[in-house]
Amino acid sequence: MGLILLEALAAGLVFILIIWWTMFSGRKKGELHDDTEPEADSTPDDRGQPPKA
């Protein structure tokens, strides 16, 4: 009975270790963020100027 409990405890610790590893392993400063924003398709009338009436 004690051996079964010891094995269950070991399996639980391995499970927690795997969860911990997947949560906190990776880049030191987190994920890289893309600083460049995608440019919208600009038309000649879409340059920040009001449309001509």
BELDAKA-V571901 format. One line per field, one symbol per residue. psi: psi as a letter, one per 20 degrees, with the letter a starting at -180 (. if undefined). A space follows every 50 residues. Layout:
# BELDAKA-V571901
psi = ???
This chain:
# BELDAKA-V571901
psi = ghhghghggghghgghggggghgjqbqhkaqpqohpqppqoprhilkjqq qp.
